[in-house]
Amino acid sequence: MHIRLRQTLKLCVIAALAGCQSAWKTTLLMPPPPAAIAVSNDKINEALLKAGNNHWQIERFLNDAADSHDDEKLAAARWLVANMPGQGFARYELVTKDKKVIPFDPIACGTLAQAQTVLEALEKEHGELDFKVTKFTEDLSVAQADFLTANLNQSLSAWRTNPWCKNMSFQTFCERILPYRGTNEPLSGWREDVLLRLAPLREHWMSENSPSQTVGQSAMAAATAWVAFKDIYYMHPQDQSWSEMCLSKAGRCEDISNVTSFALHAAGVAAASDYVPAWADRDNNHTWDVLLDGNGKGSAGLFNRTLKVYRKNFSPQPDALGSARAKDEPAAPGWLRGDTYSDVTDQYGETVELDRTLEAAPEGHRFAYLCVFNSGDWTPIAWSQVNAEGKAHFSKLRTNVLALPAYFVDGKVKPAGPPVLVSEKSEHRWLDGATEDKKEIEIEIAAVRPDTPDHDTLIARPRLPVKAGAVYTLQSWSNGTWKEVDKAAAPEDGSAVAFAHVPANQLLWLTTPDGKKLERPFTVENGKQVFW
């Protein structure tokens, strides 16, 4: 096989597999790119080895870029390949505790309520079920050279020909325009189709000499008409490809964010997808797109409380836990174990720090977490290393939020101290129940998020009153677990439920058997409930 190479390139072949098999390892040698984004040959070689039998497609992509005699094009191709490890399609399926796949198509059910009914019936038959990634297909193993080359050429054209891109650096181009995927959706070519849809708008942008912010706002507005939010997709955790969304024209926030980012990438606008993995004052999560300024910063309005906001990137980030944790260390919680997100909480307003000496860490665990209460459970959302004295330092935290310090042991959250109310000026309040005071109060139940979206306003009343005749269980958080305080039936007139001997300075939770863990925990402040 003959491989064409530029004079500045050298093909090194290493045979290293046992028996009659051989493995080819390509090293593309080149001068540092003028754009100052140098990618080491080791990174390229690592990617090619991960590509396995598909390495010839990746090599062809790199060699075609080299044959173009375009230094920026080759530098962009190398940057893309070097950052492809870990990028891929995640297939989600409904599985039992022993990983048996249970066929389930929520979209075919018609509505979210109908899908939930079907799921409940399946759980009665098979036990507890959950959506899990059953297969991950890395892009390096399947991406074709033609696909990557088309994406490279179209993204370079957007960067080079659109006047609003003239001040965009090569590094910003690589991170914010060049990537061919949004999240973990199936690979699908989208640039040509999106460019055709944006063509009339682009003519207007060119004629009006529109600035980048105007172009971005216009492209985002156009993309909102391409796919609509549909709540049934809450039960469809697998991200849709562009071609799938062209057919469904509906999805959840992750899908909509991907479509918007496709429009912005195609238009040549520096933008990013920001993400709250778990809200602090309600269940669920959210992702959205933001336009970035010349310094790579940007934010949008937050309509719920959060402890952290993260930004998705294509390349690994030094402040991500995945970059700090060794591979042989205990597993990190879910998405936090990744390495391509960056912490942008401080771009959304004032933040504070929190220092705390925690309970002794389990052997081998050097990371601690701050968790928020979401969907009836504690979800890790921030992380810190724990020093030799057992002290953790959490930085860039949003305030007026309830959090729980914890470790992550054998796939479960292990509390490492009492809950804390993260406050301004780092004047945090720890709900350690130190006082023995108890009170008699009348309390109501919060089944949904509070009415106000104001981050700085404490919520003294929930949206929904108690249900007449329903039996409520009052629990308090004590010594790392929920403990029952009392039970009481709501009066038939629908008035508040009365409880005696309510612990002071502790986190409380009032639930019903049919509450589905959507009730919010609360504290009692001056005789009134304050929900968190």
N, C-alpha and C positions, 0 to 999 in steps of 0.2 A: 504494500500500500504506500503510495507517495503522498506526502503531506507538504503543501506549499508553505514556506515560511519566509518572512522578511529577513533581510540580512541581520537585523538586530535581534532576531529570535533564534533560539536553539532548541531543538527537540531532544530531550534526554529520555531514553527508554530503559526501564528497569524491570527485569523479570524477577518475580519474588514469590511465586506461588509453588506449592509442592507438586510433585508428579510432572505430568506433561502440560499442565496448565501454565499460563503466563499472565501477568498483569502489566499493563502499560501505564507509565506515569509520565506526564508531560510537564515540563518546566518551560514557561514562556519568559524569556529574558528580554528586558527592554529598559531603556533609560527612564528615569523618573518622569512621569507625565507633567506637562507644563502647568496643569491645574493643581498640582500639589496634593493629589489624592493618590498616594503610592500604595499599591497592594503587593504584599510580599509574595514571592514565588511559592513559599511554603503554603500560604493560604490557597493559592490556585491548585497546588498539588493535592491538598487535603480535600478540596471540593471534587476534583477529578476521581480520586479514590472512592469517595462516597457515591459517585455517580454509577459505579459498577459497570455493568454491561452497556450503559448509556453514555459512557465517557466519551465515545467517539462523536456523539452529537454535541457535547459541550466543547470538545476540542475544535470541532468544525466551526462552531459559533465564534470562538476566540480567534481562530486562524482567519476566518472571513473578515473579522474586524481588523486584524493585523494587515491583511491584504489591501485594505482600503487606503492605506498610507495616511490615515487620519488619526493623529495621536490622541485626541480627545475621545474619539470613538473607541479606540482600543482601551484607553484608560477606563471608560464607562463600562465596557464589556467585562474587563477584569474585575472592577468593583462589584458588578452584579453577580458574577460567578463566585467571587470570594465570600459573598454574603448570602448565597443560596442555601447553604447547609441549615437545616432546621425549618426551611420554608416548604410547605406542602399542603395537601388536601387531607382534612380530618373527617373520616366517615363516622357519624354518630348513629347508634342503634339502641333500641330499648333492650335492656338485659336484666336478668335475674341476679341475685347475689353471687351465684356460682358462674356468672358470665354467659349463661345461655341466652341466645338472641330470641326475642319475642317479636314476631312481625307486627308492625303497628304503623299506619300511615295517618297521622293526625289531620292532614289537609283534606283527605278524602271524607272526613267526618262532617265537614261543612262548617261548623261553628266551634268556638273554644269550649263552650259548655258541653256540646255533644262529644267532643274529643276527650274531655275530662271524664265524662260518664263511661266511655269505652275504656279509658285507662284504669278507672276504678274497678271495672269488671275484670280486667286482665290481672290486676293485683290481687283480687279475691281468688283467682284461679292459680296464679303463679307465685304469690307472695310479693314482697317489696320489689319494685322495679325502678330502674333509673336509666337515663340516657348516658351512655359512655362512648368514648372513642374506641371503635373496634378495629380500625385500620387507619394507618397514617402513611400516605404515599408521598415521599419526598420528591420535590420538583426535579432535583438533579437526576433522579432515576427514570424520569419520563419525558422531560422537556425536550422538544425538538429544536434543532438549530434554526430552522426557518421561523419558528414561533419567536424565539429569542431575538433573532436578527430583525424581524419586522417590528417588534416592540422597541428595540434599540433605535432603529432608523426613525420611527414615528415620534419617539420622545425627543430625540436630538433635533428633529425638524421643528417641533413645538418650541424648544428652548432657543433655537437659533433664528427662527423667522418671526416670532411674535415680538413686537416692540416692547410690550410690557415685561418681557423677560430680560431686557438688556442689562439690568443690574443684579441679576440672579447669579450667584457663584456656581462654579462647577460642583462643589460639594453639596449645595442645596439642591441642585438639579438631580444629582444622584439619589439623594434620600427622598425627595418629594415629587419628582416627575418620572424618573426612570423605572421604578418598580412595576412589574407586570401583574401583581395580585394585590388584593385588599387585605384579606385575613387568611382563613384556611379553606376557602371555597375551591371547588374543582377548577382546574386550569381551563381558561376560556379566553379566546381573543376578543377584545372589546374596543381597542383604540380606533380601528377603522369605522366601526358602526357609530361610536360616540362622536367621532369627528364629523361624520355625515350629518348627525343630528344637530351639531353645534355650528355647522357651516354658515347658515344665515346670520346667526348671532356674531360669528367671528367677523363677517363682512362689516357688520355694524361697529364692532369694537375697533376694527382697523380704521374705518372712516372717521370715527369720532376720536381716535387716538386715546382710547380708554386706558386709564391706569390699572394696575394689577388688581387692586381692591374692587374696582367696579366690575372688571371681567369676572373675578371670583364670585361676587354676589350674583351676577347674572347667570353664570354657569350653575351655581347652586340652585337658583330658582328654577332653572330649566329642568334640572335633574329631579326635582320634587314631583314633576308630572310623569316621570317614567316608572316609578314604583311607589305604591302606597302602603302605609302601615296597616297590618291586619293582625289582631291579637292572637289568632289561632297559631301564628308562627312562633309564639312563645313556646309551643310544644314541638317546634321543629328546630332544634338547636344546631343542626348542620347548616353552615353558611351556603347560600345559593351562588352559583356561578352567574356570570353576566347573561349567558344564553338562557339559563333557567329563569332568571328574573324578567327577561324579555317576554317569556311565556306566562309566568304567574302574575306579573305586574303587582306583586304584593310581597311583603316580608316583614321581619321585625327590624329593630333599630340597626342591628349589625348589617343587615342586607342593604338598608337604605343608606347607611354611611358608606358602604362600599360603592354603591352606584354614584353617590355624590363625589367620592374621591376619584372615581374613574373620569367623571366629567371635568373635575379640576385638573387632574393629571393631563388629560388630553388637551385642555385649554392652555396648559403651560403656566398654571398658577401654583405658587408655593402654598401648600395647605397640609394639614395633618388631621388624623382621627384621634380624638381624645376619648378617654374611657373612665367611667366610674364602675369598678367591678362589683360594688355592693353599696347601695345607698345606706346612709346612717339613720334615716328617719322613716324608712318604709322598706318593703321587700323589693327585689329585682335589682337591675343594673341599667346602665345606659351607655351608648356611644354616640358621638356626633363629630361633625367636621368643623374645623376652624381655619380661617385664613391667617397666614403668618406674615409678619413684617420683615423688613430687611435683616433683622437680627434673629430671625427664626422663632419669634415669640408671637403668641396669640391666645385668645380665650373667648369663651362665649358665656352666656348667662346660665347660672345653675338654678334649676327650679326645685331642687331638693337639697337636703343637707348631705354633706360628704366629708369624710376625713381626708381622702386623697383623690387626686386626679392624675391619671397617667396618659402618656402619649405613645401611640404605636409608631414604630420605626421599622425599616427593613433591615438595618444593620444592628448588630449587638451594641448595647449601651453600657458604659462603665458603672453607672449607678444602679443597674438592675441586679436583683439577687442572683440571677443565673450567672452573672459575671463574677460574683464574689464567692459563690458556693462551690466547693470542690465536688467532683463527680462521685466520690466515695463517701460523701457526707449524707446524713439522713435526709430524706426527701423533703422538699418544701411544699407548701400548700398550692395546689392547682396552678393557676395562671402566674402566681408569683415566682414560680421556678424558672420562668422564661428569662431571656436576656435581651429582648428587643424593645422593651418599653422604657420610657424615661419619666421621671417624676416632674410634673409641671404644676404642682399644686400652688406654688407661689405666684404663678401667672394668673391665678384666679382670685387674688386678694391677699390680705395679710395672713401670715401663718405664725405658729408658735412652735416651741420645742418642748419635749417632755423627757425628763430624766427620772429613772426609778430603779432602785435596787429590787430585783425580783426574787421570787422563791428559787431555790437551787435548780439549776438546769439539769435535765436528765443527761446521763453520760453520753458524750459525743455530740451534744447539741450546743452550738455556739451562736444560734440565731433565735431571737424572740420576735413576737409579732404583736401588733395591736389589731384587735378584731372589732367589727361593728355588728350590731344585732340586726339580722336580716333574715326574713322568712322563718322566724322562730328559732334561729340558731346563731352562733357566733361565727362570723366569716373573717379570716385574716385579710388585712388590706394594707398594712404597713409593716416594715421589718427593721430590725436593728441587730447589730452584733452585740453580744453580751461579754463584758470584759471579765478579767480574772476575779474581780470583786462582786460579780453578779449584777453589775449595773448596765442597763440598756439606755441608749440615747436615741429617741425618735425625733426627727426633724421635719420641717415643712408640713405641719398639721393644721388643718382647718379647725376653727373653734366652734363652741356650742354643740359639741358632739359627744355622745356616750361611747366609750371604748373599753375593751378588756385586754390586758396584757396576757400573753399566753405563749406556750411552746407548741410545736406540732410534732406529735409523737405517734408513730405507727398509723398515720393517716387520720389522726384525730386531734382536735384542739384540747390542750391541757392547760387550764388556767394557771397563771404565774403570779397572781395578785388580785386585789379587788378591782371592780369596775371603777372607771375614772370619768369625770365630766371634764373634758378638755376645754379650758377657758382662756379668755384673752389675757395677755401679759403673763402667760404660763402660770397663772394662779389656779392650778387644777384642784379639783375636789375629789378625793378618793372615798368611794362609798363602802367603807370598811365596817360599818355598823358598830363603831367604837363606843357609841353611847348606848345605854340600856333603856333610854326613853322609848315609850310606846304610846300610841295615840288611838283614839277612836275617830274614824272618819267615814264620810260617805264618798264613794268613788264610782266612776263610770268606766266604760270600756272603749278603747279605741281600736276599731277593726280595720281602719284604712288610714292613710297618711293624713296629717292635720291640714286644715284649710289653707293656712297661709304659706306661701313659698318663701317668705322672708327668712334668710339664713340667721339673722341676728335677733329674731323675736322668739321668746320662749312660748311654748304652747301650753295653755292652762286648761283647755277643754278639747276633747276629741270631736270628730264630726258626728259620730253616731251615738245615740243614747243606748242604755242597756235594754235588753229584750225582756218584757214582762214574763215572769214565771221561770225564766232560765236560771239554771244553777251555775254560779261562778266560783272558780277556784282562785284564791289569792295565794301567790307564791312570792318568796323573797330569795334573792341571790345571796347565799351564805357559804363560805368555805369552798368556793369553786363549783357550786351546783345550785339548782333551783330546789327550794324546800317549801312544802305546803304550809301555809300559815292558817288558813281557814277556808271554809266553803259557806256560801250563802245564796239563797234564792232571791231573785229580783222581785220587788213588790208588783202586784198585778196592775197597778196604776202606771207602771213604767218609770217610776222615780228611781233615784240612785240606790245602789246596794250599800248597806251599812256593814262595816267590819270593825271589830274591837281589837285592841292589842296589836296594832300595826307597827312593825319595827321602824325605828327612826334611822335616818342616814343609811338606808339600804335601798337597793334597786328592787322594785316590785313589778309583778306581772299578773294581770287578771285575765283568765282565759275561760273558754267554754268548750265543751266536747266537740262542737261543730265549728270552732273558730279557725281551723286550718292554719294555726300559728301566725295569723296576720295581726294579732293584737300587739300593740306597742308596749314596751316596758315604761315605767314611770317612777318618779320620785314624788314625795309629798313636800311641797314648799309652802309654808305659812297656811297649812290646812287645805291646800289645793293640789290637785294632780298636775304635774308637769311631765308631758310625754316626750320620749326621746327616740 
